Amino acid sequence: MKELLIGIDLGTMGIRSMVYDTDLNELGKSYKAYPLINLSSKAIEQDANLWWSLTKQTIVESMSQVSGGRVRGISISSQGISYVPVDNNFNPIRNAFSWLDGRAEEQIAQIQQQYSEQQMYDITGKSTKAFYTLPKIMWLMQNEPDVYDKAYKLLLPHDFVVAKLCGVPVTDHTLAGGTMMYDIVAQTWDNGIIDKFGVDKNKLPNLAYSATAVGTIMKSVATELGLPDNVVVTVGGQDQKCAAFGAGIDEGIATISLGTATAIGKRWSSPHKDSDMRIPSFSFLFENTWFTEGVLGTAAACMRWLKETFFEDYTFEQMSDMVENADDYKTELSFYPHFVGNGSPNLHYNSSGMYSGIHLNTTRQDFVRALFEGIAMQIEENLEVMEGTTELRVFGGGASSSAWCEIIADVTNTRVKILRSHEVACSGAAMLAGMGSGVYANEAVASGKVSIAKIYEPNSAKRDYYANKYEQYKALEQRAFGPN
């Protein structure tokens, strides 16, 4: 009987479950969306009950597409920073705080009175921002003390679903690293920060490395889902880290999530902190591994804006083909994709999007090409800080554009590899499930299942052109938005 693995990706706007065989062939999949609850521009919540009910629905639907086989393991890739207070049966006692929630401004001021920006970064690898978990917990303590006192645990989304599956409240190191209560060098909860702000450590989940077997699925849940009751529930991780694992990240190999936003990830064998605090640092999935993650707030979102605003009658494929089939790759047009401010490495949060260099001979194709180039330039700015990259693994919706991937290879002067599957957060979770359940002997065996669909080599004939344009791009960015 063939062995099966289930990978779950619990995202910001929906949940996806996928069933794989041990060669990571996709056998079944299901996706369900859920809403954000926008109480104000800064108070943003979610109904954690939907996290659980839709997890169950997507598992059942994805398994219904599979003929035969025995599920060995299950694991979860999850949005980070969000959290939900639960009772001792792991039922929510209020809505979850979304990672997008930024209401804890007073709490940030309180934190800054105790820790300088440099001190907090040195301990946690994070700048002091309201969307991290600690200020959200402090907000709950100060504004809803009854809820805080009643809470048995404060669980991140991954932890909540794991607890619902097997009754054990546990988080992994990648997720803990986003809480601002975690020492990334020692790779443990930081008791100094926790005690300083009066957080009850007993309310936090236990820490375990990804691919650790937590336990077997509870019989009642197994019956409801139609699964055997010996399925191993395995510790997963934060979605970008699971996706990087699913893409085959290794030292020297950086990963690019080319979706609505873009995340640029790099793995390290020692704690790696940017001296200028431009790029957040995390623990990675496994012991004695670390991860830096640059973020561009809008990538494919810019493409969607361009299409809806100026290319209504075009498909995304036609827009990409327009660039790929053009006679000339040179354009004087430059695009700055800062539609929600510029994240790492420049941290110009109040900057905006911009096209520059429009002339009477500027064409439609130039607008699409410049957009592709602008996002590639931002990727290169992050890679310069991370240094030492010899290969890029690109995934997400944008990876389906050959023109965009080629431009990324040319701008960064780095080989780009495209994964067979764009759903690498799910496949990364399935790989962890395989390790935890004993299907894969170790990380190397699991990573050996990652499959490459296409390779783009940088075009040496374009090297000087893009090197010069990159310097011009950075110079204008600095003039327009200020120094780093």
N, C-alpha and C positions, 0 to 999 in steps of 0.2 A: 504494500500500500504506500502510495507516495506521501511524503511528508510536506506539510504546509506551514507557512508562517504568515501572521497577520501584522501589518504595519498600519498604525493610525496616525494621522496628522491633524491635530486639533489646532486650527488656525484662528485668526482674529475674526473672520466673517463666516466660517463654516468648518465642517469636519469631513475628512475623507478617510475611508478604510479601504485597504487593498489586500488581496490575498496573493501570495507568491508560492511557487515551488522552491526547492532548495537551490536552483540555478537562477533565482530571482526573475523568472518569467512571470508576468502578470496574468493571473487567472480570473480575478474578479475584483470589481471596484464599485464604490458607491460614494456619493457626495451629498451632503445636506447643508444648506445655509442656515445661519441664525443671525439675528440682528444685534446691533449695538443699541444700548439704551442711553440716549443722549439727554441727560437731565439739564445740562447747560453746555456752553462751549468747552468747559473744562471738566465737568463731572460726567464721566462716561462709564457705564456699567454693562454687565451682561447677566443673563439668567443662567447660573451654573447648572440648573436642572436640565437645561437644553444640552449642555455639554455631554451629560450622561445619557439622556434619552436618545439623542441623535447618534451618539457612539454606538449604542445598541442597535439602532435601526440600520446604520451603515454596515455594521458587522454582519447582520442577518442578510441584508441585500447583497453584499459582496460574496458571501458564502453561497448564496442561492445560485450563483453563476458558475460554481465549481462542481465538477463531476468527480466524486470520489476523493479519497485522500484523508489524512489525519492531521489535524492542527496540532503542532508541537509547542509553538510559542507565540506570544503576543507582546508588543511593545508600542510605546507612544512617543511621537514627536509633537512638541507642544509650543504654543506661544508662551513667552516668558513674561515676568514682571507682574502680570495679573495675579490676583489671589481672591479666595473666597473663605469667609469664616464658616465653620461647620460644627455640628454637634457630635456627640460620641458615636452616632450611627453614620457619620459622614454625610449628613443632610445639610444643605445650606441654610443658614439662619438669616441671611440677607443676600441681596444681589452681590455678585463678584465685582470687584474693582477692575476695570479694563486696564491694560498696560497704557492705553491712550489717556487715561485719567490724569489730569494735571492740577487738581484742586488743592493739593497739599503745599501751597506756597508758604503759608505761615510756618509749616513744619520744616521746610527747607531753610528758612531763616534761623530756626532753632538749631538745626544741625550745624549750620555755618558758624554759629556762636561757639560751638564746641570743637569743631574740626575745620581746619583750613581746607581749601580745595586741594592743595598738594597732599596734605595728610590723608584725606579721604581717598584720593587717587592711589597713593602709595599702598594703602591697605587693601582697597577693594578693586582697583583698576578702573574705577568709575568716577566721572565728575558728579557733582551734587546736583541732581535734577529731580523734579517732582514726579516724573513718571516711573522712577524706580520704586521698589516695594516698600522699603523702610518708611519713607515719608507718608505713604498711603496707610500703613499700619498705625503710625503715630496719629494721623488724622482720625482714624477710627477710635483710637484710645481717647482722644480729646473731645470728639464730637458725638460719638455713640458708645459711651463707656459700658452701657448695659450689654450691648451686642458683643463688645470685646470680652467682657467678663464671662459671658455665657459660652463663648467659643471654646470648643475642645481643641481644635487645631485651626491654623491659618494655612490653607493649602493653595499652592500654585495649580494651574489647570491640569498638568500632568499628574501631580500628586493626588488630586481629587479623583481622577478617573482610575488610577492605579488602586486607590483605596476602595473605590466602588467595585472593582474587579476582584480583589483578593483580600480586602480588609486590613491592609497595612499602609499606614501613612508614611511615604518615603519620597524624597526628592533626589535629584542628581546634582552633580557639581556645576554643570553648565547653567542650570536654572537657578541654583543658589547664588551663582556668581552675579546674577542680575538684581539681587535683593538689596544690595548696599549693606549687607550684614555679614559678608563672607570675606575671609582673608584669602586672596588668590595665591599668595606665596605658600602659606601653610596648608592650603586647600581644606579649610574647615570653617565652621561658623566662627565669627569673631566675637568672643565674649565681651571684649571691651566696648564695642559699639552697641551690642545688644543690651548690656547692663547700663550703659550711659543713658539710653533713652527709655529704659524701663520696660523693654519688651520681655514678656515671659517666654523664656527659651523652650519651656515645655509645650508651648503652643505651636512650635515650629516642627516640621517633619524631620525625621532622621535623614542623614546624608548617606548616599551609597553611589558608587560609580556606575555608570551606564554599563549595560550588559550583565548586571548582577541579577540573579534570579531572586525575586521577592517572595514568591510562593506560587501555589496553584490557584486557579480560578475557583471562586466559591461555587458550591454545587448548585445553589439556587440560580446564580447568574448563568452558569453553564447550561442549565436546563432551559432557561429563557432564551438563550442565544443558539441553542441546538449544538453546543460544542461539548467535547468530552471534558470530564471534570479534572483531568490531569494536565490541562494546558498550563504551561509555565508562563507566569506574568513576569516580565523582565523590565528593569529600570531603563527608561528611555532618555530623553534629553530635550533641550531647547531646539526649536525647529531648524534654525539656521545651522546649528552644529550637527544635527542629525542629517540634514541635507548635504552638508560638506562631507560627512562620512559616507553617505550614499553615493556621492560623486567621486569617491576615491581619494580624498585629500591626503596628502603626506607632506613631509618637510620639503619645501621647494615647490610644491603644487598648491596654488591658491585657487579658491572656488569663487565663482561669480554667480549670484542668484539674480537673473535678469528678468524680474517680474515687475509688478506694480511699482515697487521700490527695488533698490539693488543693495545687496549685502556683499561685501568683499571680505572673504575669510582666509586666514593663514594659520597654520598649525606650527607649534613650537615645542621643543623638548625642555625648555626652561621658561620661567616667568618672563614675559616680554612686555615691558611698559614703555610707551612713548614718553620721552622726557618732557615734551611739550603738552602732554595730556590731550592729544588730538584724537586718538583712536582708543576706544574701550578695550580692556583686556579681560579675558575670562579663563577659567579652567576649561579644558576640553573634556571629552567624554570619559577618558581613561586616566588612571593615576599617572602623575608626573608628565602630563601633557597639558599644553595651554593653547589659547586661541585668541587672536586679535580680529576684530570685526569692524571694518569701516562700513558706513551706511550712507547711501544716497537716497533721499526721501522720495524722489520721483524718478522713474525710468520709463517703463512701459506706460505709466500713467501720463507721461508727456506725449508719448506716441498716440495714446487714445485721445488726448486733448487736440493734438494736431489733426487727427482724422476727423473728429466730430466738428471741429471749427472750420477747417479748410478743405478737407478731402472726404466729404460726406458720401460721395458716390464711389469711393475706392475701398477695397478691402485692405487689410493690413498686408496681405501677401502682395497685392498690386503695388502698394507704396514701397515695399522692400524691393520688388522686382525693378521698379523705376530706377532705383539707385544701382542695383546690380548690373543692369543692362545699359547704363549710361556710357557714352563714349569717353568722357573725361571724368577723372576722379577728383579733380581739384575744384575747390570752391572758396571764395573769399568770405563766405558766410560762416559765422560762429554762433553756437547755441549754448546757453547756460541753463541747465535744467533745474534751477533752484525754485521750483514752484511752491515749495513749503519751507523755504529757507535752505541754506547750504549746510549739510551736516559735516561729517569728517571728510578730509582732515582740517578744513578751514574754519568750521564752526561759525559761519556767518548766518546766524539764525534768522536775521531780519532781511536777508537778501531776497531777491525775486528772480523769476525767469527772464531771459533776455535773448533776443536775436541781435546780432551786430554784424554790420558789413553788407547791408542790403543795397544793391545797385539796380539800375534799369535793366541790366541783363541777367538779374537773378531769376532762376527758374524754380518751378515747383519741386523738381528733383533736388535742387540745392537745399530747400527747407528740410526735406527728409534726411538727406545726407548729413547736413549740419547737426541735426538732432542725434543721429547715430554717433557722430564724432564727439559731440559734447559730452554724452554719457561715457564714451570711451575715455575721454580726457579726464573725467572725474575718477574713473576707475584707476587710471594711471597715477593720478595724484595720491590716491590711497596706497597703491603698490609701492610708490617711492618711499613712503614712510615705513612700510613693512619690509621692504628690501629682501633680496635673495630669492625672488620668484623665477622659476625656470619654465613653468607650465601653468596654464589656466584651464580649469574645468568649468564650463558655462552651462547653466541649466535654467529652467523657467521658460515662460512663453516667448520671450525675446530670442531664445536660442534657436527657434525655428526659422529665423531670418538669416540666411547665408550672408547677405550684405552686411548686416550689423556685426555678425561674428567675425567676418574678415576685417572690418574696420577696427574692431577691438584688437585683433592680432597685429594689425599694422601700427596702430597708435601706441600700443604697449611694447611692440617689438618682441612678442612672446607667442609661442605656440598655443593655440586654443583647441581644446578637445570638447566635443559635444557628447553628452551621455545618451544612451539608447532611450532612457526614460526621463521625462521632464519631472516626474513626481518623485524626486530623490529623497524628500523628507520621509515619505512612506517607505521607500526601499531601505533607507538608512535605519528606520525603526525596525523593519523586518530583519535586517542584518543583526541588529542588537538582540532581537528576539531569538534569532538563530544561535547566537553565542550563548545567551542565557539558558537556552533549553538544551544545549549540547549538540545541536545540529552542525554547528561550525566549531571546530576545535579552538580557534583563536581569531584575533582580529585579522591576521594575514589571510586566513582562509576565507573569511567573510568578504574582505576587500577584493580578493581575487575573483569574486562573482560580478564585480562592477564591469559593465560593458560599454565600450566607446562606439558611437555611431559614425562620427565624422571628425576630421582633423583639418584645421586651418593653420597654415604656416604664414608668418609675416612676410610680406612682399618686400624684398630688399630694394627694389626700384623706387618704392614709395618712402623709404626710411628717412631721407633728408627732408622731404616735403612735410611729413608728419612731425618730425623732430622740431622743425622751425615753427610749424603751426602751433604745436604744444606750448612752446615758449611764449609765443604771441598770445595764446589763449590765457595762460597764467598771468601775464603782465596786465592784460585788460581786466581780468577778474580782480586783481589786486586794486587796480585804479577804480573800478566800479564799486567794489564792496568793502574795500579796506584790507590792510595786511592781515596775515594769519594770526 
